[in-house]
Amino acid sequence: MELYREFESLPSTLCDDCLVSLRNNAPTNGISFEDFDKFTNDIKLLKRTFVLARNQKDLQEDWTSYISKVINKKNVLMV
């Protein structure tokens, strides 16, 4: 029920504002406005995505923990 209340409280322009912000920053991230427009032409962001992202717990790992999960005997043998 709490997520529903948060969903309802989000501004109706949130999704559009997000796309505008991403587009404005596209060249800084090596993406032309033309490419951004092409790839987001028919995109529709959902307010539910924002609610879920805000309520997802952040996971932080130190480098050693991350590497031990990524590089192990099974992964090394595959290469």
N, CA, C and O atoms as a CHARMM CRD file, in Angstrom:
* protein
*
  316
    1    1 MET  N      0.81700  -1.18600   0.00000 PROA 1      0.00000
    2    1 MET  CA     0.00000   0.00000   0.00000 PROA 1      0.00000
    3    1 MET  C      0.86900   1.26100   0.00000 PROA 1      0.00000
    4    1 MET  O      0.51700   2.27000  -0.61200 PROA 1      0.00000
    5    2 GLU  N      2.00500   1.18800   0.69400 PROA 2      0.00000
    6    2 GLU  CA     2.90100   2.34500   0.74700 PROA 2      0.00000
    7    2 GLU  C      3.46500   2.66600  -0.63200 PROA 2      0.00000
    8    2 GLU  O      3.58900   3.83600  -0.99500 PROA 2      0.00000
    9    3 LEU  N      3.80800   1.63400  -1.40300 PROA 3      0.00000
   10    3 LEU  CA     4.31300   1.86000  -2.75800 PROA 3      0.00000
   11    3 LEU  C      3.24500   2.50700  -3.63300 PROA 3      0.00000
   12    3 LEU  O      3.55900   3.34300  -4.48100 PROA 3      0.00000
   13    4 TYR  N      2.00300   2.13100  -3.43500 PROA 4      0.00000
   14    4 TYR  CA     0.91300   2.71500  -4.21300 PROA 4      0.00000
   15    4 TYR  C      0.79000   4.20400  -3.90600 PROA 4      0.00000
   16    4 TYR  O      0.61400   5.01400  -4.81600 PROA 4      0.00000
   17    5 ARG  N      0.88100   4.56200  -2.64300 PROA 5      0.00000
   18    5 ARG  CA     0.81100   5.98100  -2.25900 PROA 5      0.00000
   19    5 ARG  C      1.95700   6.76000  -2.87100 PROA 5      0.00000
   20    5 ARG  O      1.77000   7.87500  -3.35900 PROA 5      0.00000
   21    6 GLU  N      3.14800   6.17000  -2.84300 PROA 6      0.00000
   22    6 GLU  CA     4.29800   6.84700  -3.44300 PROA 6      0.00000
   23    6 GLU  C      4.09500   7.00400  -4.94600 PROA 6      0.00000
   24    6 GLU  O      4.42100   8.04600  -5.51500 PROA 6      0.00000
   25    7 PHE  N      3.56200   5.97900  -5.58300 PROA 7      0.00000
   26    7 PHE  CA     3.27900   6.02600  -7.01200 PROA 7      0.00000
   27    7 PHE  C      2.32200   7.17500  -7.32400 PROA 7      0.00000
   28    7 PHE  O      2.55500   7.94200  -8.25800 PROA 7      0.00000
   29    8 GLU  N      1.26900   7.29200  -6.56000 PROA 8      0.00000
   30    8 GLU  CA     0.26600   8.32500  -6.78600 PROA 8      0.00000
   31    8 GLU  C      0.81400   9.72700  -6.54000 PROA 8      0.00000
   32    8 GLU  O      0.33400  10.69500  -7.12900 PROA 8      0.00000
   33    9 SER  N      1.81400   9.83800  -5.67700 PROA 9      0.00000
   34    9 SER  CA     2.34500  11.16000  -5.34200 PROA 9      0.00000
   35    9 SER  C      3.37500  11.67500  -6.35300 PROA 9      0.00000
   36    9 SER  O      3.76500  12.84100  -6.29700 PROA 9      0.00000
   37   10 LEU  N      3.81200  10.82200  -7.26800 PROA 10     0.00000
   38   10 LEU  CA     4.80100  11.25800  -8.25200 PROA 10     0.00000
   39   10 LEU  C      4.16200  12.23000  -9.23900 PROA 10     0.00000
   40   10 LEU  O      3.00800  12.05800  -9.63100 PROA 10     0.00000
   41   11 PRO  N      4.92000  13.25600  -9.64000 PROA 11     0.00000
   42   11 PRO  CA     4.36600  14.20600 -10.61600 PROA 11     0.00000
   43   11 PRO  C      4.11200  13.52300 -11.95800 PROA 11     0.00000
   44   11 PRO  O      4.85000  12.62200 -12.35500 PROA 11     0.00000
   45   12 SER  N      3.08400  13.95100 -12.63600 PROA 12     0.00000
   46   12 SER  CA     2.72400  13.32700 -13.91300 PROA 12     0.00000
   47   12 SER  C      3.78200  13.55700 -14.98700 PROA 12     0.00000
   48   12 SER  O      3.83400  12.81500 -15.96800 PROA 12     0.00000
   49   13 THR  N      4.61800  14.56700 -14.81900 PROA 13     0.00000
   50   13 THR  CA     5.64900  14.88500 -15.81600 PROA 13     0.00000
   51   13 THR  C      6.97900  14.19600 -15.53300 PROA 13     0.00000
   52   13 THR  O      7.95100  14.41500 -16.25700 PROA 13     0.00000
   53   14 LEU  N      7.03700  13.37400 -14.50100 PROA 14     0.00000
   54   14 LEU  CA     8.29700  12.75900 -14.09300 PROA 14     0.00000
   55   14 LEU  C      8.98400  12.00500 -15.23000 PROA 14     0.00000
   56   14 LEU  O     10.18000  12.18800 -15.45600 PROA 14     0.00000
   57   15 CYS  N      8.25000  11.17200 -15.93800 PROA 15     0.00000
   58   15 CYS  CA     8.84500  10.35900 -17.00500 PROA 15     0.00000
   59   15 CYS  C      9.35900  11.23400 -18.14300 PROA 15     0.00000
   60   15 CYS  O     10.46300  11.02000 -18.64400 PROA 15     0.00000
   61   16 ASP  N      8.57200  12.20400 -18.54500 PROA 16     0.00000
   62   16 ASP  CA     9.00300  13.11300 -19.60800 PROA 16     0.00000
   63   16 ASP  C     10.21400  13.92800 -19.17300 PROA 16     0.00000
   64   16 ASP  O     11.15200  14.12200 -19.94600 PROA 16     0.00000
   65   17 ASP  N     10.18800  14.40300 -17.93300 PROA 17     0.00000
   66   17 ASP  CA    11.31800  15.17700 -17.40800 PROA 17     0.00000
   67   17 ASP  C     12.59500  14.34600 -17.38800 PROA 17     0.00000
   68   17 ASP  O     13.68100  14.86000 -17.65700 PROA 17     0.00000
   69   18 CYS  N     12.46300  13.06900 -17.06900 PROA 18     0.00000
   70   18 CYS  CA    13.61600  12.17400 -17.04200 PROA 18     0.00000
   71   18 CYS  C     14.21300  12.03000 -18.43800 PROA 18     0.00000
   72   18 CYS  O     15.42900  12.10800 -18.60800 PROA 18     0.00000
   73   19 LEU  N     13.35900  11.82000 -19.43200 PROA 19     0.00000
   74   19 LEU  CA    13.85000  11.69100 -20.80700 PROA 19     0.00000
   75   19 LEU  C     14.51500  12.98400 -21.28700 PROA 19     0.00000
   76   19 LEU  O     15.53300  12.93600 -21.97900 PROA 19     0.00000
   77   20 VAL  N     13.95200  14.12500 -20.92800 PROA 20     0.00000
   78   20 VAL  CA    14.54600  15.41400 -21.31100 PROA 20     0.00000
   79   20 VAL  C     15.93000  15.55200 -20.68600 PROA 20     0.00000
   80   20 VAL  O     16.87700  15.98200 -21.34500 PROA 20     0.00000
   81   21 SER  N     16.03800  15.18700 -19.41700 PROA 21     0.00000
   82   21 SER  CA    17.32900  15.26000 -18.73200 PROA 21     0.00000
   83   21 SER  C     18.35200  14.32100 -19.37200 PROA 21     0.00000
   84   21 SER  O     19.50400  14.69900 -19.58800 PROA 21     0.00000
   85   22 LEU  N     17.92300  13.09900 -19.67000 PROA 22     0.00000
   86   22 LEU  CA    18.83300  12.14600 -20.31900 PROA 22     0.00000
   87   22 LEU  C     19.27800  12.66000 -21.68500 PROA 22     0.00000
   88   22 LEU  O     20.44700  12.53900 -22.05000 PROA 22     0.00000
   89   23 ARG  N     18.34100  13.23200 -22.43600 PROA 23     0.00000
   90   23 ARG  CA    18.67000  13.76000 -23.76500 PROA 23     0.00000
   91   23 ARG  C     19.66400  14.91100 -23.65700 PROA 23     0.00000
   92   23 ARG  O     20.61900  14.98400 -24.43100 PROA 23     0.00000
   93   24 ASN  N     19.44300  15.80500 -22.70300 PROA 24     0.00000
   94   24 ASN  CA    20.35300  16.94000 -22.52800 PROA 24     0.00000
   95   24 ASN  C     21.77400  16.49300 -22.19200 PROA 24     0.00000
   96   24 ASN  O     22.74300  17.16200 -22.55300 PROA 24     0.00000
   97   25 ASN  N     21.89500  15.36300 -21.50200 PROA 25     0.00000
   98   25 ASN  CA    23.21300  14.85200 -21.10700 PROA 25     0.00000
   99   25 ASN  C     23.79500  13.85600 -22.09700 PROA 25     0.00000
  100   25 ASN  O     24.91700  13.38800 -21.90600 PROA 25     0.00000
  101   26 ALA  N     23.06500  13.52600 -23.13900 PROA 26     0.00000
  102   26 ALA  CA    23.52500  12.52100 -24.09800 PROA 26     0.00000
  103   26 ALA  C     24.89900  12.84400 -24.69400 PROA 26     0.00000
  104   26 ALA  O     25.76700  11.97200 -24.69200 PROA 26     0.00000
  105   27 PRO  N     25.13400  14.06400 -25.20400 PROA 27     0.00000
  106   27 PRO  CA    26.45200  14.35100 -25.79700 PROA 27     0.00000
  107   27 PRO  C     27.60100  14.19400 -24.79800 PROA 27     0.00000
  108   27 PRO  O     28.69900  13.78700 -25.17600 PROA 27     0.00000
  109   28 THR  N     27.35200  14.51200 -23.54000 PROA 28     0.00000
  110   28 THR  CA    28.37200  14.34500 -22.50400 PROA 28     0.00000
  111   28 THR  C     28.75900  12.87700 -22.35200 PROA 28     0.00000
  112   28 THR  O     29.88300  12.55500 -21.96900 PROA 28     0.00000
  113   29 ASN  N     27.81400  11.99700 -22.65600 PROA 29     0.00000
  114   29 ASN  CA    28.05500  10.56000 -22.54600 PROA 29     0.00000
  115   29 ASN  C     28.36600   9.91300 -23.88700 PROA 29     0.00000
  116   29 ASN  O     28.29700   8.69100 -24.02400 PROA 29     0.00000
  117   30 GLY  N     28.71000  10.73400 -24.87700 PROA 30     0.00000
  118   30 GLY  CA    29.13700  10.21400 -26.16600 PROA 30     0.00000
  119   30 GLY  C     28.00400   9.78300 -27.08700 PROA 30     0.00000
  120   30 GLY  O     28.22600   9.00500 -28.01400 PROA 30     0.00000
  121   31 ILE  N     26.79600  10.27700 -26.84600 PROA 31     0.00000
  122   31 ILE  CA    25.65200   9.91200 -27.66800 PROA 31     0.00000
  123   31 ILE  C     25.10400  11.17800 -28.32000 PROA 31     0.00000
  124   31 ILE  O     24.81300  12.16100 -27.63700 PROA 31     0.00000
  125   32 SER  N     24.96600  11.14900 -29.63800 PROA 32     0.00000
  126   32 SER  CA    24.43800  12.32700 -30.32500 PROA 32     0.00000
  127   32 SER  C     22.94800  12.46700 -30.05300 PROA 32     0.00000
  128   32 SER  O     22.26700  11.49200 -29.73200 PROA 32     0.00000
  129   33 PHE  N     22.45000  13.69900 -30.18600 PROA 33     0.00000
  130   33 PHE  CA    21.01400  13.92500 -30.03800 PROA 33     0.00000
  131   33 PHE  C     20.24700  13.08500 -31.05500 PROA 33     0.00000
  132   33 PHE  O     19.18200  12.54500 -30.75500 PROA 33     0.00000
  133   34 GLU  N     20.80000  12.98200 -32.25400 PROA 34     0.00000
  134   34 GLU  CA    20.14400  12.20800 -33.31600 PROA 34     0.00000
  135   34 GLU  C     19.98100  10.75000 -32.90800 PROA 34     0.00000
  136   34 GLU  O     18.90400  10.17300 -33.05500 PROA 34     0.00000
  137   35 ASP  N     21.06600  10.15200 -32.39000 PROA 35     0.00000
  138   35 ASP  CA    20.99100   8.75500 -31.95000 PROA 35     0.00000
  139   35 ASP  C     20.04400   8.60400 -30.76000 PROA 35     0.00000
  140   35 ASP  O     19.25100   7.66400 -30.70900 PROA 35     0.00000
  141   36 PHE  N     20.12800   9.51800 -29.81900 PROA 36     0.00000
  142   36 PHE  CA    19.24300   9.44900 -28.65600 PROA 36     0.00000
  143   36 PHE  C     17.78600   9.46800 -29.10400 PROA 36     0.00000
  144   36 PHE  O     16.97400   8.65800 -28.65800 PROA 36     0.00000
  145   37 ASP  N     17.47100  10.40500 -29.99300 PROA 37     0.00000
  146   37 ASP  CA    16.09300  10.51800 -30.48600 PROA 37     0.00000
  147   37 ASP  C     15.65700   9.26000 -31.22900 PROA 37     0.00000
  148   37 ASP  O     14.51300   8.82300 -31.10900 PROA 37     0.00000
  149   38 LYS  N     16.57700   8.68300 -31.99400 PROA 38     0.00000
  150   38 LYS  CA    16.25500   7.47600 -32.75100 PROA 38     0.00000
  151   38 LYS  C     15.94100   6.30600 -31.80500 PROA 38     0.00000
  152   38 LYS  O     14.98000   5.56700 -32.02000 PROA 38     0.00000
  153   39 PHE  N     16.74900   6.14900 -30.77300 PROA 39     0.00000
  154   39 PHE  CA    16.58500   5.00200 -29.88500 PROA 39     0.00000
  155   39 PHE  C     15.48800   5.19000 -28.84100 PROA 39     0.00000
  156   39 PHE  O     15.03200   4.21700 -28.24100 PROA 39     0.00000
  157   40 THR  N     15.06500   6.42200 -28.62200 PROA 40     0.00000
  158   40 THR  CA    14.01000   6.65600 -27.62500 PROA 40     0.00000
  159   40 THR  C     12.72100   7.14700 -28.27200 PROA 40     0.00000
  160   40 THR  O     11.82300   7.63500 -27.58500 PROA 40     0.00000
  161   41 ASN  N     12.63100   7.02100 -29.56300 PROA 41     0.00000
  162   41 ASN  CA    11.48300   7.54000 -30.30500 PROA 41     0.00000
  163   41 ASN  C     10.14300   7.06700 -29.75400 PROA 41     0.00000
  164   41 ASN  O      9.25100   7.88600 -29.53200 PROA 41     0.00000
  165   42 ASP  N      9.98600   5.79700 -29.53500 PROA 42     0.00000
  166   42 ASP  CA     8.70300   5.24200 -29.08600 PROA 42     0.00000
  167   42 ASP  C      8.74500   4.75300 -27.64000 PROA 42     0.00000
  168   42 ASP  O      7.92000   3.93700 -27.22800 PROA 42     0.00000
  169   43 ILE  N      9.69500   5.25000 -26.88800 PROA 43     0.00000
  170   43 ILE  CA     9.84400   4.77400 -25.51300 PROA 43     0.00000
  171   43 ILE  C      8.83200   5.44600 -24.59800 PROA 43     0.00000
  172   43 ILE  O      8.49900   6.62100 -24.75700 PROA 43     0.00000
  173   44 LYS  N      8.35800   4.67400 -23.64400 PROA 44     0.00000
  174   44 LYS  CA     7.45800   5.22500 -22.63900 PROA 44     0.00000
  175   44 LYS  C      7.92700   4.72000 -21.28100 PROA 44     0.00000
  176   44 LYS  O      7.83600   3.53000 -20.97900 PROA 44     0.00000
  177   45 LEU  N      8.42600   5.63700 -20.47400 PROA 45     0.00000
  178   45 LEU  CA     8.86500   5.26500 -19.13700 PROA 45     0.00000
  179   45 LEU  C      7.64600   5.12500 -18.23900 PROA 45     0.00000
  180   45 LEU  O      6.66100   5.84700 -18.39300 PROA 45     0.00000
  181   46 LEU  N      7.72100   4.20200 -17.31300 PROA 46     0.00000
  182   46 LEU  CA     6.61400   3.95500 -16.40800 PROA 46     0.00000
  183   46 LEU  C      6.92200   4.52600 -15.03000 PROA 46     0.00000
  184   46 LEU  O      8.02600   4.35300 -14.51500 PROA 46     0.00000
  185   47 LYS  N      5.95100   5.20400 -14.43500 PROA 47     0.00000
  186   47 LYS  CA     6.15500   5.75000 -13.09600 PROA 47     0.00000
  187   47 LYS  C      6.47500   4.63800 -12.09900 PROA 47     0.00000
  188   47 LYS  O      7.20600   4.84800 -11.13200 PROA 47     0.00000
  189   48 ARG  N      5.92600   3.47100 -12.34400 PROA 48     0.00000
  190   48 ARG  CA     6.17200   2.33200 -11.44200 PROA 48     0.00000
  191   48 ARG  C      7.67000   2.00700 -11.35800 PROA 48     0.00000
  192   48 ARG  O      8.16600   1.60600 -10.30600 PROA 48     0.00000
  193   49 THR  N      8.37600   2.18300 -12.46900 PROA 49     0.00000
  194   49 THR  CA     9.81800   1.92900 -12.49400 PROA 49     0.00000
  195   49 THR  C     10.54700   2.84300 -11.51100 PROA 49     0.00000
  196   49 THR  O     11.46600   2.41100 -10.81500 PROA 49     0.00000
  197   50 PHE  N     10.13100   4.10100 -11.46000 PROA 50     0.00000
  198   50 PHE  CA    10.76300   5.05000 -10.54200 PROA 50     0.00000
  199   50 PHE  C     10.49700   4.66800  -9.08700 PROA 50     0.00000
  200   50 PHE  O     11.39200   4.74100  -8.24500 PROA 50     0.00000
  201   51 VAL  N      9.27300   4.26400  -8.80400 PROA 51     0.00000
  202   51 VAL  CA     8.91900   3.87100  -7.44200 PROA 51     0.00000
  203   51 VAL  C      9.74700   2.66700  -7.01600 PROA 51     0.00000
  204   51 VAL  O     10.31300   2.65300  -5.92300 PROA 51     0.00000
  205   52 LEU  N      9.81700   1.66300  -7.87200 PROA 52     0.00000
  206   52 LEU  CA    10.57600   0.45700  -7.53700 PROA 52     0.00000
  207   52 LEU  C     12.06300   0.75300  -7.39400 PROA 52     0.00000
  208   52 LEU  O     12.72000   0.20300  -6.51000 PROA 52     0.00000
  209   53 ALA  N     12.59600   1.60800  -8.24600 PROA 53     0.00000
  210   53 ALA  CA    14.01200   1.96000  -8.16100 PROA 53     0.00000
  211   53 ALA  C     14.32400   2.69900  -6.86800 PROA 53     0.00000
  212   53 ALA  O     15.37000   2.47700  -6.25700 PROA 53     0.00000
  213   54 ARG  N     13.43300   3.56300  -6.45800 PROA 54     0.00000
  214   54 ARG  CA    13.63600   4.32300  -5.21500 PROA 54     0.00000
  215   54 ARG  C     13.58300   3.42100  -3.99200 PROA 54     0.00000
  216   54 ARG  O     14.21200   3.71700  -2.97600 PROA 54     0.00000
  217   55 ASN  N     12.84100   2.32800  -4.08000 PROA 55     0.00000
  218   55 ASN  CA    12.66400   1.45000  -2.92700 PROA 55     0.00000
  219   55 ASN  C     13.57600   0.23400  -2.94800 PROA 55     0.00000
  220   55 ASN  O     13.52600  -0.59700  -2.04100 PROA 55     0.00000
  221   56 GLN  N     14.40500   0.12500  -3.97200 PROA 56     0.00000
  222   56 GLN  CA    15.33300  -0.99200  -4.05300 PROA 56     0.00000
  223   56 GLN  C     16.54800  -0.68100  -3.18500 PROA 56     0.00000
  224   56 GLN  O     17.10700   0.41400  -3.24700 PROA 56     0.00000
  225   57 LYS  N     16.93600  -1.63300  -2.39600 PROA 57     0.00000
  226   57 LYS  CA    18.08900  -1.43100  -1.52200 PROA 57     0.00000
  227   57 LYS  C     19.36100  -1.37300  -2.36500 PROA 57     0.00000
  228   57 LYS  O     19.54100  -2.13900  -3.31200 PROA 57     0.00000
  229   58 ASP  N     20.22200  -0.45500  -1.99700 PROA 58     0.00000
  230   58 ASP  CA    21.51200  -0.35900  -2.67200 PROA 58     0.00000
  231   58 ASP  C     22.42000  -1.47000  -2.17900 PROA 58     0.00000
  232   58 ASP  O     22.46900  -1.77400  -0.98700 PROA 58     0.00000
  233   59 LEU  N     23.12200  -2.05600  -3.09800 PROA 59     0.00000
  234   59 LEU  CA    24.07500  -3.10400  -2.76000 PROA 59     0.00000
  235   59 LEU  C     25.46900  -2.55700  -3.00900 PROA 59     0.00000
  236   59 LEU  O     25.79800  -2.14500  -4.12100 PROA 59     0.00000
  237   60 GLN  N     26.26500  -2.55700  -1.98700 PROA 60     0.00000
  238   60 GLN  CA    27.63500  -2.10100  -2.14600 PROA 60     0.00000
  239   60 GLN  C     28.56800  -3.21100  -1.70300 PROA 60     0.00000
  240   60 GLN  O     28.43000  -3.78000  -0.62100 PROA 60     0.00000
  241   61 GLU  N     29.51600  -3.49700  -2.57200 PROA 61     0.00000
  242   61 GLU  CA    30.49500  -4.53100  -2.26900 PROA 61     0.00000
  243   61 GLU  C     31.88100  -3.93300  -2.40400 PROA 61     0.00000
  244   61 GLU  O     32.10500  -3.02100  -3.20000 PROA 61     0.00000
  245   62 ASP  N     32.78700  -4.44400  -1.63500 PROA 62     0.00000
  246   62 ASP  CA    34.16900  -4.00800  -1.83200 PROA 62     0.00000
  247   62 ASP  C     34.75500  -4.78700  -3.00600 PROA 62     0.00000
  248   62 ASP  O     34.20600  -5.80200  -3.43400 PROA 62     0.00000
  249   63 TRP  N     35.86100  -4.30200  -3.50800 PROA 63     0.00000
  250   63 TRP  CA    36.48600  -4.86300  -4.70200 PROA 63     0.00000
  251   63 TRP  C     36.79200  -6.34800  -4.54500 PROA 63     0.00000
  252   63 TRP  O     36.56700  -7.12200  -5.47500 PROA 63     0.00000
  253   64 THR  N     37.28700  -6.74800  -3.41500 PROA 64     0.00000
  254   64 THR  CA    37.66200  -8.14700  -3.19400 PROA 64     0.00000
  255   64 THR  C     36.45000  -9.06700  -3.28400 PROA 64     0.00000
  256   64 THR  O     36.52900 -10.13400  -3.89200 PROA 64     0.00000
  257   65 SER  N     35.34700  -8.67200  -2.69300 PROA 65     0.00000
  258   65 SER  CA    34.13000  -9.49500  -2.74800 PROA 65     0.00000
  259   65 SER  C     33.61300  -9.60900  -4.17300 PROA 65     0.00000
  260   65 SER  O     33.21400 -10.68500  -4.61700 PROA 65     0.00000
  261   66 TYR  N     33.62500  -8.48700  -4.88400 PROA 66     0.00000
  262   66 TYR  CA    33.13300  -8.49000  -6.26100 PROA 66     0.00000
  263   66 TYR  C     33.99300  -9.39300  -7.14300 PROA 66     0.00000
  264   66 TYR  O     33.46500 -10.22300  -7.88400 PROA 66     0.00000
  265   67 ILE  N     35.30200  -9.23800  -7.06800 PROA 67     0.00000
  266   67 ILE  CA    36.21300 -10.03100  -7.90100 PROA 67     0.00000
  267   67 ILE  C     36.09200 -11.51500  -7.57300 PROA 67     0.00000
  268   67 ILE  O     36.15000 -12.35200  -8.47300 PROA 67     0.00000
  269   68 SER  N     35.92700 -11.84800  -6.30700 PROA 68     0.00000
  270   68 SER  CA    35.82500 -13.26900  -5.95500 PROA 68     0.00000
  271   68 SER  C     34.55800 -13.90100  -6.53200 PROA 68     0.00000
  272   68 SER  O     34.52600 -15.11100  -6.75200 PROA 68     0.00000
  273   69 LYS  N     33.52100 -13.11100  -6.77900 PROA 69     0.00000
  274   69 LYS  CA    32.30400 -13.62900  -7.40900 PROA 69     0.00000
  275   69 LYS  C     32.45800 -13.72900  -8.92600 PROA 69     0.00000
  276   69 LYS  O     31.91200 -14.63700  -9.55300 PROA 69     0.00000
  277   70 VAL  N     33.19600 -12.80100  -9.50400 PROA 70     0.00000
  278   70 VAL  CA    33.32500 -12.73500 -10.95800 PROA 70     0.00000
  279   70 VAL  C     34.39500 -13.68800 -11.47500 PROA 70     0.00000
  280   70 VAL  O     34.20800 -14.35500 -12.49200 PROA 70     0.00000
  281   71 ILE  N     35.50500 -13.74300 -10.77100 PROA 71     0.00000
  282   71 ILE  CA    36.61800 -14.60500 -11.20700 PROA 71     0.00000
  283   71 ILE  C     36.70300 -15.78600 -10.25200 PROA 71     0.00000
  284   71 ILE  O     37.04700 -15.64200  -9.07800 PROA 71     0.00000
  285   72 ASN  N     36.38700 -16.93400 -10.78000 PROA 72     0.00000
  286   72 ASN  CA    36.51800 -18.16400 -10.00800 PROA 72     0.00000
  287   72 ASN  C     36.99800 -19.26700 -10.94500 PROA 72     0.00000
  288   72 ASN  O     37.16400 -19.02600 -12.14100 PROA 72     0.00000
  289   73 LYS  N     37.21500 -20.43500 -10.44200 PROA 73     0.00000
  290   73 LYS  CA    37.75900 -21.52000 -11.26100 PROA 73     0.00000
  291   73 LYS  C     36.87100 -21.82100 -12.47300 PROA 73     0.00000
  292   73 LYS  O     37.37500 -22.03200 -13.57600 PROA 73     0.00000
  293   74 LYS  N     35.58300 -21.83900 -12.27100 PROA 74     0.00000
  294   74 LYS  CA    34.66000 -22.15500 -13.36500 PROA 74     0.00000
  295   74 LYS  C     34.78400 -21.10600 -14.48000 PROA 74     0.00000
  296   74 LYS  O     34.86900 -21.47000 -15.65300 PROA 74     0.00000
  297   75 ASN  N     34.79500 -19.81700 -14.13500 PROA 75     0.00000
  298   75 ASN  CA    34.88800 -18.75700 -15.13600 PROA 75     0.00000
  299   75 ASN  C     36.25800 -18.74700 -15.81700 PROA 75     0.00000
  300   75 ASN  O     36.34700 -18.48000 -17.01500 PROA 75     0.00000
  301   76 VAL  N     37.30300 -19.03000 -15.08300 PROA 76     0.00000
  302   76 VAL  CA    38.64500 -19.03800 -15.67100 PROA 76     0.00000
  303   76 VAL  C     38.78400 -20.20000 -16.65000 PROA 76     0.00000
  304   76 VAL  O     39.41000 -20.04800 -17.69800 PROA 76     0.00000
  305   77 LEU  N     38.21300 -21.34700 -16.32600 PROA 77     0.00000
  306   77 LEU  CA    38.29500 -22.49400 -17.20400 PROA 77     0.00000
  307   77 LEU  C     37.50900 -22.28700 -18.49400 PROA 77     0.00000
  308   77 LEU  O     37.83100 -22.89400 -19.51500 PROA 77     0.00000
  309   78 MET  N     36.48200 -21.43800 -18.46000 PROA 78     0.00000
  310   78 MET  CA    35.67600 -21.18300 -19.63400 PROA 78     0.00000
  311   78 MET  C     36.44000 -20.35600 -20.66800 PROA 78     0.00000
  312   78 MET  O     36.13200 -20.42300 -21.85800 PROA 78     0.00000
  313   79 VAL  N     37.41300 -19.59000 -20.23600 PROA 79     0.00000
  314   79 VAL  CA    38.16300 -18.72000 -21.13600 PROA 79     0.00000
  315   79 VAL  C     39.20500 -19.48500 -21.81100 PROA 79     0.00000
  316   79 VAL  O     39.95300 -18.93200 -22.61600 PROA 79     0.00000
